[in-house]
Amino acid sequence: MLKLFFHTQVQLGFAQAGVAALAAFAVILLARKREIHLEGELLVAMVRGIVQIIAVGSILLLLLRAPRWTSAFLLAVMIVAAGATSARRAKGMPDAFRVSIWAIAFGAGTTIALMMLLGVIDPAITSLVPVGSMLIANTMNTNGVALNRLRADVLAHVGEIETALALGAEAKESVSPYVQASFEASLIPAIDSLRSLGIVWIPGLMAGMLLSGARPVYAAIYQFTVLAMIFAASGLTSLASTLLMRGRVFSPAAQLLLQPGR
């Protein structure tokens, strides 16, 4: 129906984005009746998202002519931005920003470097940056979930943790069950994506490869490859993030820093 009123591709795109945004806000308004207020956060996220993706789309045109080393710079900027974004999900966690950056750099960076070395990821900038950005984006989400879950579990079990400390348990051992739970919870989306691949959803990368002329079987296999890389990067990120944060929730004197109401 929108094609009847909007005749250029750009106009149609903005109209489609507007309809989708209205649908998202309708859900938020329904949630507001249950005293859940996310209007401001959603508005900021949508405005930032549309501006950023349009800017990236314009930059991608320049990437075709850019030297190969610029891909490392772009990916590094993405890692810092991802660390800042996921750290916001860990309010009150000590050193969350630095932990997030190191964890995402370790998880996504190690996976990208290894896969590029083995020839799984094409080192050409037009391939490396899009695939690398997918890995970084997913590790960002994984890191945010891991830290948020760890924070919630620790705050919910302050009494048990302090009791264990009083009985002589080491600080890291007293939060070990919550570190394990946060690690497992953070990987649920990645596992479910692999489990439902091709049945519940057909990823955009595979569709794009088919439209560009790739053989269907190869497009399907490479889509699986990307999701496997996402899981590897997410797992490394979550492991690094939870282990780094495990010691930071305590003071040098082994006192729990996270407390309800702080």
N, C-alpha and C positions, 0 to 999 in steps of 0.2 A: 504493500500500500504506500509506503514511503516513496517508492520510485515514481509515483504519480505526481508528487509535489516537488521532489528534489531531483534535478536532472544531471548535475555534475557529481563526480565521484567524491569530491571533498565535501560538498554539501550533504550528500547522502550519508557519508561517514559520520559527520557531526550529528545529523538527525538520529542515526542509529545509536550513537553514544548517548544522546540525550534521553532516548526511550529506555535504554538499559539503566541509566543513572536514576531515572524516575522509579523504575522497578526496585532498585536497591533502596531508595529512600522510603518507598512504601513499606518495605520490610522493617526498616528502622522505626517508622511511625507505629507499626503494629507492636514492636517490641517496647516502645515508649509507654504503652498502656500497662505494661508490667513493670514500670519504673526502671527500665533499662535505657540509659541515655548515651547513645553513641553518635548523635547527629553531628556534633562538631568534628569528631575524629573522622567520621566517614566523609564529610565535606572536604576536609583538608586532604585526606587520602585521595579522593577522586580528582580534585584540582591538581594536586601534585602529579598524580598518575598520568593524566591526559597531557599535561604540559611536558613532563619528562619523556613520555613515549613519542610525542611529536618531535621533540628535540633530538631524541636518539634516531628516529627515522630519517631526519635531515642529516645527522652526522654520518649515518651509514653510507650515504651517497659519497661522502668524502673518504671513507675508509677504503674504497676500491682503489684509490690512488695513494694511500698513506704508506709509509715504510713499515716493515713488519714489526719493528721494535715498539711501535705505538700500541700494539695489542697488549703488551705487558703493562704499559702505563694505564690503559683503560681498565684492565682487569684489576689492577691495584686500587684504582679509585673506586671501583665497584665493591671491592672487599671492605674498604673503609666505610663506605656508605651503608653496606649491609651490616657491619658491626654496630654502627650507630643506631640503625633501625631496630635490630633485634635486642640491643641493650635496653631500649625503652620498655621492653616487656619484662625486665628484671629490676623494677624499681626497688631501691633499697639494698640491692645486692652489691657488696663491696667490689669495686674495680670492674664492674660489668662491661664497660666499654672496651677496656683493654683485653679482657678475657675473650670477649666476642670477636674482636679483630684477630687475635692470635688463633683462636679456634677455627674461624672461617678460613683464614689464610692457610692453616695447616690442612684442614679437610679438603677444601676446594683446590688449593694450590698444589698439594701433593698429587691429587687425582688428575688434575689437568696436566701437570708436568709428566707424570708417568704415562698417561694415555697418549700424549703427544709424542713422547719418546718411542713408544711401541707402535706408533702409526695408527692408533684408533681415532685420534683427533687430527684433522688436517691442520698443519701449522699456518696455512694461509689465513690472513687476518679476517677475511670474510667468513671463515668457518670457525676459527678459534674463538673470536669474541662472542658470537651468538651462543655457541655450545658452552663456553666458559661462563657466560652470564647465567645460563640455566642452572649450572652447578652451583654458582654463588648464591643465586636467589633461593634455591632449595635448602642450602646449608644455612642461610639466614633464617629461614622459617624453622628449621630443625633446632638451631641454637636458641631461638626465642622461646620455643616450646620447652626445651630442656631446662633453661634457666628459670622460666616462669613456674614450671612444675616443681623444680627443686626448692624454690623459694616458698611456694605454697605448702609443700610437705614439711619443710623444716619448721615453718611457723605453726603448723598444725600439731607438731610433736615436740615443742620446746621442752615440755616437762619430761618426756621420755629421754630426750637427748641429755639434758642436764643431770638427770638421775644416773644415766650411764656414765657420765663424766665423774660424778661424785663417787661412783663405785669403782673408779680406777680405769675405765675404758679409755682408749686413746681417742683423740678428737675425731680423726678421720673414720675410725671404726664406728663411732656413735651415729654418724650420718650415712654410713654405707648403704643401708636399705633404701634410703630416699634418693641417693645418687643413682642406684640401680634402677629404681622405678622411673625416675625422670629420663634416664637414658632410653629405657624401653618405650616410654610414652612418646618420646620425640621421634622415634622411627616408625611409628604406626602409619602416618601418611605415606611414607616412601614404600613400605611393605604393601599397603593396600593398593597403591598405584601399580606396582608390579603384578599383584594378584589379579587386578581387574583389567589389565591391559588388553585391548581388543574386544572385550566383552561389555564393559560398562562405558568405556570411552575410547575414542580414536584420537590420539594426540595430534596437535597441529604440525609438528615436525614431519611426521609421516605423510600427512596430507600435502604439505608443501613439497616434499620430495616427489610425490606422485605427480603433482601438477607440473613440476620442473622436468619430468620425463624419466625419472628413475624407475627401475623395475620394481614392481610391487613387493616381491619377496625381499629384495635388498632393503627397501624402505622400511618394511616391517622389522627386519632383523636389526637395522641401525637404530630404530626407535627403541627397541628392547635394550640395545647397547647403551643408549643415552640414559635410560632409566636405571640400568645397573650401575652406571657411573654415578648417577645422582645418589643412589643408595650408599655406594662406597664413600662418596664425599660427605654425605650426611652423617654416616656412622662415625667417620673419623672426627668430624666436627663436634658431634655430641659427646663422644668419648673424651676429647680434649677439653671441651667446655666444662663438663661436669667434674672432671678430675682437677682442673685448674681452680674451679670455684669451691671445691670440697674443702680445701685448706683455707680459703679466704673468708669463709663464714665464721672463722674463729680468730680471736686475738692471739698475739704471741704467747699469752699465758693460758691458752686453750679455753678461753671464755667465749661462749656463743654470742656473736655480734647481732644476729637477727633476732629481734624480739617483737612481739605483737604491739602494734601501736606506734612503732618507730618509723 
